[in-house]
Amino acid sequence: MDVLIGTAGGTGTGGVRSYIMTLRDALIGAGVGAELAFPDDVTTGMKAKAALKAMGDRDKARRELTRLISQNAVQKSRAMHKTSGFDLIHAQEVNYGSMAPDLGLPVVLTVHGPVSREAKMLGKGGTHYFDYLVERERIAYERATHIIAVDTGQRDIVVEDYGIDPAKITVILNAVDANRFAPKSQDEIPAPAEPFFLVPRRLVPKNGVLTAVEAFEKLGDIKEKLWIAGEGPDLPRLESYVAANGLQDRVKFIGSVDSDRMVELVNQSTGVIVPSVPVEGVVEASSISALEGMSVGKPVLASKIGGLAEIIEHGVTGLHFEAGDANALADVIRQASTDADLCRRIGQNARDAVLAEHSSEVWIKKVISVYERVL
């Protein structure tokens, strides 16, 4: 079996990027051929073509540029298929997924989240662009041979908003490379210069990073600092809040980090915080950041929403708090900071749960079973 993993969004960022890379590596490890198809870099010519067709309307130009990028990714996929001869396409988002069936192959589409809602959350575009994305979602869901939803919430959106038959959808929670994200000794990874809780999140509204910062306002009595690993449009707002509230010595922004550095940071941390909040109908899925923390054997402190509620059992494999409630988050942070035995027990349970249910080796068997059904 040979699979083309395709997207019109490049290899993506954050959890989607991790998913794509884990999927490719796990398929190859299972003896399945796998290659990536993504668009060329956007050129000035593409932007000019989109602007011309939109007659100067910026919202329409965004829509047209998205369409051109998607067409480019599909054209590249066609050329790759002509050379390599794939059996199946695994699309990673709806812009590509709505066009990929034109190649004449079965298409499995992973739904990571509702792209139209995410665009609204980020303030990207206006009515024309939003309506275009909604239409792309509808077409992609209808044309896909089968759909993988990364949690039950994503499945429910596809069923309830777009009328797709639930039988066409398989829920497969996200996974992590448990060999890579594994507990390390201090001989392998040195102790940090200071103890810290880690927030490994893109800085966008739905990731709720401000809630973690607000929680640390209430935690001047604990030894840990708050380290935030990620970039995004919310950074200026977060930096301003930290400065305005005198938290510069408690909160550290370390920017985006590569996978090797993330393994190191998670191992060094006291615990991992995933403080997601619902925004514009976007709800956290089965967070890969949470699974990475669990896989390393760290207590994950997570909002009790969406896929986070599916992968974490409170008090057993992690600690939950109500989304957006800084006081509740402060309580579980203090609990993790002061109870080393609790952290060890939860961390071990979390590691065991990942190995049993969320390792890439277990996960890829479920994905391949979907492929086999559609071939």
C-alpha positions in Angstrom: 0.0 0.0 0.0 1.2 3.5 -0.9 -0.4 6.6 0.6 -0.1 10.2 -0.4 -0.5 12.5 2.6 -1.8 15.8 1.2 -2.5 19.3 2.5 -2.9 22.8 1.0 -1.6 24.3 4.3 2.0 23.2 4.0 3.1 20.9 6.8 1.1 23.1 9.1 2.0 24.3 12.6 1.4 23.0 16.1 -0.7 19.8 16.5 -1.5 19.5 12.8 2.2 19.4 11.9 2.9 16.9 14.6 0.0 14.7 13.3 1.3 14.8 9.7 4.8 13.9 10.7 3.8 11.2 13.1 1.4 9.8 10.4 4.2 9.6 7.8 6.7 8.1 10.2 4.3 5.6 11.6 3.1 4.4 8.2 6.7 3.9 7.0 7.4 2.1 10.3 4.4 -0.2 9.6 5.7 -1.0 6.1 3.4 1.3 4.2 4.7 3.7 1.6 4.0 7.3 2.5 4.9 10.6 0.9 3.9 14.2 1.6 2.3 16.6 -0.9 2.0 20.3 0.0 1.9 23.5 -2.0 4.7 25.6 -3.3 5.5 28.8 -1.4 3.1 31.6 -2.3 4.5 33.8 -5.0 4.0 37.5 -5.8 2.4 36.3 -9.0 -0.1 34.2 -7.2 -1.0 37.1 -5.0 -1.4 39.4 -8.0 -3.5 36.9 -9.8 -5.8 36.6 -6.8 -6.1 40.4 -6.3 -6.8 40.9 -10.0 -9.6 38.3 -10.0 -11.0 39.9 -6.8 -10.9 43.3 -8.4 -9.2 44.8 -5.3 -11.6 43.3 -2.7 -9.2 42.0 0.0 -11.7 39.4 1.3 -12.3 38.0 -2.1 -8.6 38.1 -2.8 -8.0 35.9 0.3 -10.6 33.5 -1.0 -9.0 33.4 -4.5 -5.5 32.9 -3.1 -6.7 30.0 -0.9 -8.2 28.4 -4.0 -5.0 28.9 -6.0 -2.8 27.4 -3.3 -5.2 24.4 -3.1 -5.0 23.9 -6.8 -1.2 24.0 -6.7 -1.1 21.3 -4.0 -3.5 19.1 -6.1 -1.4 19.7 -9.2 1.7 18.6 -7.4 -0.2 15.5 -6.1 -1.2 14.6 -9.6 2.4 14.8 -10.8 3.6 12.7 -7.8 0.9 10.1 -8.5 1.9 9.9 -12.1 5.5 9.1 -11.0 4.9 6.9 -7.9 1.4 5.5 -8.3 -0.4 5.8 -5.0 -3.3 3.7 -3.8 -5.0 6.3 -1.6 -4.9 9.9 -0.5 -5.0 11.0 3.1 -6.1 14.6 3.1 -5.3 16.8 6.1 -7.7 19.7 5.6 -10.8 20.6 3.6 -9.3 23.0 1.0 -7.1 20.2 -0.4 -9.7 17.5 0.5 -12.4 19.1 -1.5 -10.3 18.9 -4.7 -8.3 15.7 -4.1 -11.0 13.3 -5.3 -10.4 14.7 -8.8 -7.3 12.5 -8.9 -9.5 9.4 -9.0 -8.2 7.8 -5.8 -10.0 7.0 -2.6 -9.7 9.9 -0.2 -9.6 9.6 3.6 -10.0 13.0 5.2 -8.8 13.8 8.8 -10.9 16.5 10.5 -8.6 18.3 13.0 -11.1 21.1 13.5 -13.7 23.3 11.8 -11.5 25.6 9.6 -14.4 28.1 9.0 -14.8 28.6 12.7 -11.0 28.8 13.2 -10.8 31.6 10.6 -13.5 33.5 12.4 -11.7 33.0 15.7 -8.5 34.5 14.2 -10.3 37.3 12.5 -9.2 36.1 9.0 -11.2 37.5 6.2 -14.9 38.5 6.0 -18.1 37.1 4.6 -16.8 36.0 1.3 -13.8 34.0 2.7 -15.9 32.5 5.5 -18.6 31.4 3.1 -16.0 29.9 0.9 -14.5 27.8 3.7 -18.0 26.6 4.8 -18.6 25.5 1.2 -15.1 23.8 1.1 -16.0 21.9 4.3 -19.3 20.7 2.8 -17.7 19.6 -0.4 -14.8 17.9 1.2 -17.0 16.0 3.7 -19.4 14.9 1.0 -16.7 13.8 -1.5 -14.4 12.0 1.0 -14.5 8.2 0.8 -14.2 8.2 4.6 -13.5 10.7 7.4 -11.3 10.3 10.5 -12.3 12.7 13.3 -9.7 13.3 16.0 -12.4 13.3 18.7 -16.2 12.9 19.1 -16.7 16.7 19.1 -15.2 17.0 15.6 -17.4 14.1 14.4 -20.5 15.8 15.9 -19.8 19.0 14.0 -19.5 17.1 10.7 -22.7 15.2 11.3 -24.8 18.0 12.8 -23.7 21.0 10.7 -23.2 19.2 7.4 -25.6 16.2 7.5 -22.9 13.6 6.9 -23.8 10.0 7.7 -22.1 9.0 11.0 -21.3 5.7 9.4 -18.9 7.5 7.1 -16.9 8.8 10.1 -14.4 7.0 12.4 -13.2 8.7 15.6 -9.5 8.0 16.2 -8.1 10.1 19.0 -4.7 11.6 18.3 -1.4 9.9 19.1 2.2 10.5 20.0 5.5 8.9 19.3 6.0 7.4 22.7 9.5 6.3 22.0 10.5 9.9 21.3 8.4 11.5 24.0 9.6 9.3 26.8 10.9 9.9 30.3 14.6 10.8 30.4 17.1 10.6 33.2 19.1 13.6 34.3 22.1 11.9 32.6 20.3 12.3 29.3 18.7 15.7 30.0 20.1 18.1 32.6 18.0 19.6 35.3 16.6 23.1 34.4 18.1 26.3 35.8 14.8 26.8 37.6 11.7 24.7 38.2 8.8 25.5 35.9 5.4 24.5 34.5 5.3 24.4 30.7 2.6 25.7 28.4 3.5 24.3 25.0 0.8 26.2 22.9 0.4 28.3 19.9 -0.6 31.8 21.0 -4.1 31.9 19.6 -7.4 32.6 21.5 -8.7 29.1 21.7 -5.5 27.9 23.5 -6.3 30.0 26.5 -2.8 30.9 27.5 -3.9 34.1 29.2 -5.7 31.8 31.8 -2.4 30.3 32.7 -0.8 33.7 33.1 -3.7 34.9 35.3 -3.3 31.8 37.4 0.3 32.6 38.1 -0.7 36.0 39.4 -2.2 34.0 42.3 0.8 31.7 42.9 3.6 33.9 44.3 4.1 31.3 47.0 5.2 28.3 44.8 8.7 27.7 43.5 7.9 27.1 39.9 7.8 29.8 37.1 5.6 29.6 34.0 7.4 28.9 30.7 5.4 29.5 27.5 6.7 27.7 24.4 5.0 28.9 21.3 4.3 31.9 19.0 1.2 33.4 17.5 -0.9 36.5 17.2 -1.8 36.7 20.9 1.9 37.3 21.9 1.7 41.1 22.1 -1.5 40.9 24.2 0.1 38.4 26.6 3.4 40.3 26.9 1.4 43.5 27.7 -0.5 41.7 30.4 2.6 40.3 31.9 4.3 43.7 32.0 1.2 45.5 33.3 0.8 43.1 36.2 4.5 42.9 37.1 4.9 39.2 36.2 8.1 39.5 34.3 10.0 37.4 36.9 7.3 34.7 37.0 6.4 34.3 33.3 8.9 33.5 30.5 8.2 33.5 26.8 10.7 31.1 25.0 9.1 31.2 21.5 8.6 28.3 19.2 10.8 25.3 19.7 11.6 22.2 17.6 10.7 18.7 18.5 14.0 17.8 20.2 13.8 20.9 22.4 10.2 20.1 23.2 11.2 16.6 24.5 13.7 18.3 26.7 11.4 20.9 28.0 8.6 18.5 28.9 11.0 16.2 30.7 12.5 19.2 32.7 9.1 20.6 33.7 7.1 19.9 36.8 4.0 19.6 34.7 2.4 20.6 31.4 -0.6 23.0 31.3 -3.1 22.9 28.5 -5.5 25.8 29.3 -7.8 25.7 26.2 -11.0 27.7 26.1 -13.9 27.5 23.6 -13.9 30.4 21.1 -16.2 31.0 18.2 -17.3 27.3 18.4 -13.7 26.1 18.3 -13.1 23.6 21.0 -9.8 21.8 21.8 -9.6 18.4 20.2 -7.5 15.5 21.5 -4.5 17.7 22.1 -1.1 16.4 21.0 0.6 18.7 23.5 -1.3 17.0 26.3 -0.4 13.5 24.9 3.2 14.5 24.7 3.2 15.5 28.4 1.4 12.3 29.4 3.8 10.2 27.3 6.8 11.7 29.2 5.1 10.8 32.4 4.3 14.3 33.6 1.0 15.5 35.2 -1.0 17.3 32.6 -3.2 20.1 33.9 -5.9 20.6 31.3 -9.3 22.3 30.7 -12.2 19.8 30.9 -13.4 20.3 27.4 -13.5 18.6 24.1 -10.9 15.9 23.4 -9.0 16.8 26.6 -11.9 15.3 28.5 -11.7 12.2 26.4 -7.9 11.5 26.9 -7.5 12.6 30.5 -9.2 11.0 33.6 -9.1 13.5 36.4 -7.0 12.5 39.4 -5.8 9.3 37.5 -4.0 10.3 34.3 -4.1 14.1 34.7 -5.8 17.0 36.5 -8.8 18.9 35.1 -10.1 22.4 35.8 -13.0 24.4 34.3 -12.0 26.1 31.1 -11.2 29.8 31.6 -11.2 29.6 35.4 -7.8 31.0 36.5 -8.7 30.3 40.2 -9.4 26.7 39.5 -6.2 26.3 37.5 -4.2 28.0 40.3 -5.6 25.3 42.7 -4.4 22.4 40.6 -1.1 24.0 39.8 -0.5 24.4 43.6 -1.6 20.8 44.1 0.9 19.6 41.5 3.7 21.9 42.9 3.3 20.6 46.5 2.5 16.9 46.1 5.4 15.1 44.5 3.8 11.7 45.2 0.6 12.7 43.3 2.7 13.9 40.4 4.6 10.6 40.2 1.4 8.5 40.4 -0.4 10.5 37.8 2.6 10.7 35.6 3.1 6.9 35.6 -0.6 6.3 35.0 -0.5 8.8 32.1 2.5 7.1 30.5 0.8 3.7 30.8 -2.4 5.1 29.2 -0.4 6.5 26.3 1.3 3.2 25.7 -1.9 1.3 25.8 -4.2 3.7 23.8 -2.3 6.6 22.2 1.1 5.5 21.1 1.8 5.9 17.4 2.2 2.1 17.1 -1.3 1.5 18.4 -2.8 4.4 16.6 -1.5 3.6 13.1 -3.1 0.2 13.2 -6.5 2.0 13.5 -5.6 4.3 10.7 -4.5 1.5 8.4 -7.8 -0.4 9.2 -9.7 2.6 7.7 -7.5 2.5 4.6 -8.2 -1.2 4.1 -11.9 -0.5 4.4 -11.9 2.0 1.6 -9.6 0.1 -0.8 
